[in-house]
């Protein structure tokens, strides 16, 4: 399903470009992009603006498919370094609740974006990394089920049931991708479910307050769209036979040559 993969790539690229614009507009990083209490960074306006511009340009490259591999590779590497060199030390040294499961939620969200960029860059293990994070999100829905009901629209009844159902779907789809069990179907259904969230949950929430005072909801909407895109990229690539058997190396080289040609 190559078209689904392209749609997913565009969704992801649009989301990252939006993250860049959000950084510039609010003069601060999106809430899950770096740990809290980062005023030593956000006080440097030039750094914030330049980071926003780079995020925006990376997103545009991904959407247009121009310089796709280097742009997504650099984006993935930067996000991965933020997780390893900033989130992990912060949680272990600066936070007294590092053993608390929910304390790592924003770190996991940022790592999922890194996995998406690496997947777009052609590193198929990005799908496994993303799926592991999806499994952790599924566990979140069980551990914090009652708290999560507060984020659901008022018109949805039996909220706890839907939270548990969503958690189960996240767990099932993540495990299916990891174990390569109907990977394309699982990832496609995951992306469709997240897209439904964007439409019925996140978009309405962005309209509950003026844009200037609603950075968290706007960021969450594009974050969900990015996850939808990553799932669609996995659903479009899946576990195609071209990456198995004796033809593995030849097909891999052919695909890399095609990617480099598109970059140029």
Secondary structure by P-SEA (a helix, b strand, c coil): caaaaaaaaaaaaaaaaaaaaaaaaacccccccccccccccccaaaaaaaaaaaaaaaaaaaaaccaaaaaaaaaaaaaaaaaaccaaaaaacccccccccccaaaaaaaaaaaaaaaaaacccaaaaaaaaaaaaaaaaaaaccccccccccccccaaaaaaaaaaaaaaaaaaaaaaccaaaaaaaaaaaaaaaaaaccaaaaaacccccccaaaaaaaaaaaaaaaaaaaaaaacccccccccaaaaaaaaaaaaaaaaac
